């Protein structure tokens, strides 16, 4: 009996040692996982702080520009925790798919390679879609990513309650729309503009897509714009009949692409659309804040 009892005690002790070893290993793994989560959360907090700082700097950049048109602009801010790159552009310098006249939409689709008949058909289909009955359905069908996104100052707003589109990709819902056309017009179009295009900030390709602008007239316009960037009256007169589609708008609606990078290589990006309000209670109104997936450092 004595030997059996000793054997049972020995087996029990061995099982306890094995159990404690397993518990210790599990605790170590859990601790390492928890530590990794803590580090990741710390990186995200620091990156988000950098993104907010970058947005504030972008607002300040627009204020400094004053009456100078907001052409595509790059700026970088370096802090002790990392740096943030900001690319600024004026949404008013693009063609608003929700408000532009039918002839402008048709010209836009012809410019990106759609056959003439198809371009006219798509333009009319978009115009039908923009009417109230369709517009409400279009907004209801949106993926909601912009509306639900959190913003640095928690002030995300809609631009216009009557805007039938909330993003360019919704054009894919239009009957007869080819997917490649949606991708082709994305750099030239917006949902944050108006019926007209700002000639002082519009990229060359946007102007080329407007009705009635030939290549020689456009090149002459661009040369003069480089010298007289704020002389809107003179510039618009150069574009002849196309000036009916042009208008200088202030304040601009600014699109800001932000990329924050920490010293350890962690990166996070976001896209914001905002309206500077230097005379308001807040320096800007944030219309959209869209976070972009983060990337860990190597």
C-alpha positions as CSV (number, residue, x, y, z in Angstrom):
1,X,0.0,0.0,0.0
2,X,2.8,2.3,0.8
3,X,4.4,1.9,-2.6
4,X,1.0,2.4,-4.3
5,X,0.4,5.6,-2.3
6,X,3.8,6.9,-3.1
7,X,3.2,6.2,-6.8
8,X,-0.2,8.0,-6.7
9,X,1.4,11.0,-5.0
10,X,4.2,11.1,-7.6
11,X,1.7,10.9,-10.5
12,X,-0.3,13.7,-8.9
13,X,2.7,15.9,-8.4
14,X,3.8,15.3,-12.1
15,X,0.3,16.2,-13.3
16,X,0.4,19.4,-11.2
17,X,3.7,20.3,-12.6
18,X,2.5,19.8,-16.2
19,X,-0.7,21.8,-15.4
20,X,1.3,24.7,-14.0
21,X,3.7,24.6,-16.9
22,X,0.7,24.8,-19.3
23,X,-0.8,27.7,-17.4
24,X,2.5,29.5,-17.4
25,X,2.9,29.1,-21.1
26,X,-0.7,30.2,-21.8
27,X,-0.2,33.3,-19.5
28,X,3.0,34.1,-21.4
29,X,1.3,33.9,-24.8
30,X,-1.6,36.0,-23.5
31,X,0.7,38.6,-22.1
32,X,2.6,38.8,-25.4
33,X,-0.6,39.1,-27.3
34,X,-1.9,41.8,-24.9
35,X,1.4,43.7,-25.2
36,X,1.1,43.6,-29.0
37,X,-2.4,45.0,-28.8
38,X,-1.3,47.7,-26.5
39,X,1.6,48.7,-28.9
40,X,-0.8,48.7,-31.9
41,X,-3.3,50.8,-30.0
42,X,-0.5,53.2,-29.0
43,X,0.6,53.5,-32.6
44,X,-2.9,54.1,-33.8
45,X,-3.5,56.9,-31.3
46,X,-0.2,58.6,-32.2
47,X,-1.0,58.2,-36.0
48,X,-4.5,59.6,-35.5
49,X,-3.0,62.6,-33.6
50,X,-0.7,63.2,-36.5
51,X,-3.6,63.0,-39.0
52,X,-5.5,65.6,-37.0
53,X,-2.4,67.8,-36.9
54,X,-2.0,67.4,-40.6
55,X,-5.6,68.5,-41.2
56,X,-5.2,71.5,-39.0
57,X,-2.0,72.4,-41.0
58,X,-4.0,72.0,-44.2
59,X,-6.6,74.5,-43.0
60,X,-3.8,76.9,-42.0
61,X,-2.2,76.5,-45.5
62,X,-5.5,77.5,-47.2
63,X,-5.8,80.5,-44.9
64,X,-2.2,81.6,-45.9
65,X,-3.1,81.3,-49.6
66,X,-5.8,83.9,-49.2
67,X,-7.0,84.8,-52.7
68,X,-4.4,82.7,-54.4
69,X,-6.2,79.7,-56.1
70,X,-5.7,76.4,-54.5
71,X,-3.9,74.3,-57.1
72,X,-2.8,70.8,-56.2
73,X,-0.5,71.4,-53.2
74,X,1.7,69.2,-51.1
75,X,2.9,69.8,-47.6
76,X,4.7,67.8,-44.9
77,X,4.7,68.3,-41.1
78,X,7.4,66.7,-39.0
79,X,7.0,66.1,-35.3
80,X,8.8,64.1,-32.6
81,X,6.5,61.1,-33.0
82,X,6.6,61.1,-36.8
83,X,5.5,63.0,-39.9
84,X,2.3,63.6,-41.9
85,X,2.1,64.3,-45.6
86,X,-1.0,66.3,-46.9
87,X,-2.1,66.7,-50.5
88,X,-4.7,69.5,-51.0
89,X,-6.9,70.1,-54.0
90,X,-10.1,72.1,-54.7
91,X,-13.2,70.0,-55.3
92,X,-14.7,73.0,-57.1
93,X,-12.2,72.5,-59.9
94,X,-13.9,69.2,-60.9
95,X,-17.2,68.3,-62.6
96,X,-20.0,67.6,-60.1
97,X,-21.9,64.5,-61.3
98,X,-24.9,65.5,-59.2
99,X,-25.3,69.0,-60.5
100,X,-23.5,69.5,-63.8
101,X,-25.7,70.2,-66.9
102,X,-26.5,67.2,-69.2
103,X,-24.3,68.5,-72.0
104,X,-21.3,68.7,-69.6
105,X,-21.9,65.1,-68.5
106,X,-22.1,64.0,-72.1
107,X,-18.9,65.8,-73.0
108,X,-17.2,64.3,-69.9
109,X,-18.0,60.7,-71.0
110,X,-17.0,61.4,-74.6
111,X,-13.7,62.8,-73.3
112,X,-12.9,59.5,-71.5
113,X,-13.6,57.4,-74.5
114,X,-17.3,56.6,-74.5
115,X,-19.0,56.5,-77.9
116,X,-21.0,59.7,-78.7
117,X,-24.4,58.0,-78.6
118,X,-23.5,56.1,-75.4
119,X,-22.2,59.3,-73.8
120,X,-25.5,61.1,-74.5
121,X,-27.5,58.2,-73.3
122,X,-25.6,57.9,-70.0
123,X,-25.8,61.7,-69.4
124,X,-29.6,61.5,-69.8
125,X,-29.7,58.5,-67.5
126,X,-27.7,60.3,-64.8
127,X,-30.0,63.3,-65.1
128,X,-33.0,61.0,-64.6
129,X,-31.3,59.4,-61.6
130,X,-30.7,62.9,-60.1
131,X,-34.5,63.6,-59.9
132,X,-36.0,63.5,-56.4
133,X,-37.5,60.0,-56.6
134,X,-34.2,58.4,-57.7
135,X,-32.0,60.7,-55.6
136,X,-33.6,59.5,-52.4
137,X,-33.1,55.9,-53.4
138,X,-29.5,56.5,-54.4
139,X,-28.6,57.9,-51.0
140,X,-30.4,55.1,-49.2
141,X,-28.4,52.6,-51.3
142,X,-25.1,54.2,-50.4
143,X,-22.6,52.2,-48.4
144,X,-22.7,54.8,-45.7
145,X,-19.0,54.8,-45.1
146,X,-18.7,58.6,-45.2
147,X,-21.8,59.3,-43.1
148,X,-20.8,56.9,-40.3
149,X,-17.1,57.9,-40.2
150,X,-15.8,59.6,-37.1
151,X,-13.9,62.8,-37.5
152,X,-11.1,64.5,-35.6
153,X,-13.4,67.2,-34.3
154,X,-16.6,65.1,-34.5
155,X,-18.2,67.6,-36.8
156,X,-18.9,65.5,-40.0
157,X,-21.7,67.0,-42.0
158,X,-23.4,66.4,-45.3
159,X,-22.6,68.9,-48.0
160,X,-26.0,69.3,-49.6
161,X,-29.3,67.6,-48.6
162,X,-30.2,67.6,-52.3
163,X,-27.1,65.9,-53.5
164,X,-28.2,62.7,-55.3
165,X,-24.7,61.1,-55.1
166,X,-22.5,60.8,-52.1
167,X,-19.6,59.2,-54.0
168,X,-18.4,58.7,-57.6
169,X,-18.7,54.9,-57.3
170,X,-22.5,55.2,-57.1
171,X,-22.5,55.9,-60.9
172,X,-22.1,52.1,-61.3
173,X,-25.8,51.9,-60.4
174,X,-26.8,53.9,-63.6
175,X,-28.2,51.6,-66.3
176,X,-25.8,51.1,-69.1
177,X,-22.8,52.4,-67.2
178,X,-19.5,50.6,-68.0
179,X,-17.3,50.0,-64.9
180,X,-14.2,51.4,-66.8
181,X,-16.1,54.7,-67.4
182,X,-16.6,55.1,-63.6
183,X,-12.9,54.6,-63.0
184,X,-11.9,56.9,-65.8
185,X,-14.0,59.9,-64.7
186,X,-13.1,59.6,-61.0
187,X,-10.1,61.9,-61.1
188,X,-12.2,64.5,-63.0
189,X,-15.4,64.4,-61.1
190,X,-16.7,65.2,-57.6
191,X,-19.9,65.2,-55.5
192,X,-18.9,68.3,-53.6
193,X,-19.0,70.9,-56.3
194,X,-21.7,72.8,-58.1
195,X,-23.3,73.3,-61.5
196,X,-20.1,75.0,-62.7
197,X,-16.3,74.4,-62.5
198,X,-13.8,76.8,-61.0
199,X,-11.5,77.8,-63.9
200,X,-8.7,79.0,-61.5
201,X,-8.2,75.5,-59.9
202,X,-9.5,73.1,-62.5
203,X,-6.9,70.6,-63.8
204,X,-6.1,70.6,-67.5
205,X,-8.0,67.4,-68.1
206,X,-11.1,68.7,-66.4
207,X,-11.2,71.8,-68.7
208,X,-10.5,69.6,-71.7
209,X,-13.6,67.6,-70.9
210,X,-15.9,70.6,-71.0
211,X,-18.0,71.3,-74.1
212,X,-16.6,73.7,-76.7
213,X,-12.9,73.8,-75.5
214,X,-10.5,72.9,-78.2
215,X,-6.8,72.0,-77.6
216,X,-5.3,75.3,-78.9
217,X,-7.7,77.4,-76.9
218,X,-7.0,75.4,-73.8
219,X,-3.2,75.6,-74.1
220,X,-3.5,79.4,-74.5
221,X,-5.7,79.6,-71.4
222,X,-3.3,77.5,-69.3
223,X,-0.3,79.7,-70.3
224,X,-2.2,82.9,-69.3
225,X,-3.4,81.3,-66.1
226,X,0.1,80.6,-64.9
227,X,0.8,84.4,-65.2
228,X,-2.5,85.8,-64.1
229,X,-3.8,83.1,-61.7
230,X,-6.4,85.4,-60.0
231,X,-7.8,87.3,-63.0
232,X,-11.0,85.2,-63.4
233,X,-12.8,87.5,-65.8
234,X,-9.9,87.6,-68.3
235,X,-9.3,83.9,-68.1
236,X,-12.9,82.9,-68.6
237,X,-13.3,85.1,-71.6
238,X,-10.5,83.1,-73.3
239,X,-12.7,80.0,-73.2
240,X,-15.5,81.5,-75.3
241,X,-18.8,79.8,-75.0
242,X,-17.5,77.3,-72.5
243,X,-17.3,80.1,-69.9
244,X,-21.0,79.4,-69.2
245,X,-19.8,76.3,-67.4
246,X,-17.3,78.2,-65.3
247,X,-17.5,80.2,-62.0
248,X,-15.1,81.1,-59.3
249,X,-16.3,79.8,-55.9
250,X,-15.2,80.9,-52.5
251,X,-14.5,79.5,-50.0
252,X,-13.2,76.4,-51.7
253,X,-14.3,72.9,-50.8
254,X,-10.9,71.3,-50.1
255,X,-10.0,67.7,-50.4
256,X,-7.1,66.6,-48.2
257,X,-5.3,63.2,-48.5
258,X,-3.3,62.6,-45.4
259,X,-0.7,60.0,-44.6
260,X,0.9,59.7,-41.1
261,X,4.1,57.8,-40.5
262,X,5.5,57.0,-37.1
263,X,9.2,56.6,-36.4
264,X,8.8,52.8,-36.1
265,X,7.3,52.6,-39.6
266,X,3.6,52.4,-38.7
267,X,1.5,54.3,-41.2
268,X,-2.1,55.3,-41.4
269,X,-4.0,57.4,-43.9
270,X,-7.3,59.3,-44.2
271,X,-9.2,61.4,-46.7
272,X,-11.0,64.5,-45.6
273,X,-13.2,67.0,-47.4
274,X,-13.7,70.3,-45.6
275,X,-14.7,73.9,-46.0
276,X,-12.4,76.5,-44.4
277,X,-14.4,79.1,-42.3
278,X,-11.9,81.6,-41.1
279,X,-14.6,84.0,-39.8
280,X,-16.7,81.3,-38.2
281,X,-16.7,79.8,-34.7
282,X,-14.6,76.9,-36.0
283,X,-11.8,77.2,-38.5
284,X,-13.4,74.7,-40.8
285,X,-16.5,72.5,-41.4
286,X,-15.6,68.8,-41.9
287,X,-17.8,67.2,-44.6
288,X,-16.1,63.8,-44.8
289,X,-13.5,61.9,-42.8
290,X,-12.7,58.5,-44.3
291,X,-9.9,56.5,-42.5
292,X,-7.8,54.2,-44.7
293,X,-6.4,50.9,-43.5
294,X,-3.2,51.2,-41.4
295,X,0.1,49.5,-42.1
296,X,2.5,48.2,-39.6
297,X,6.2,48.9,-39.9
298,X,8.6,46.2,-41.0
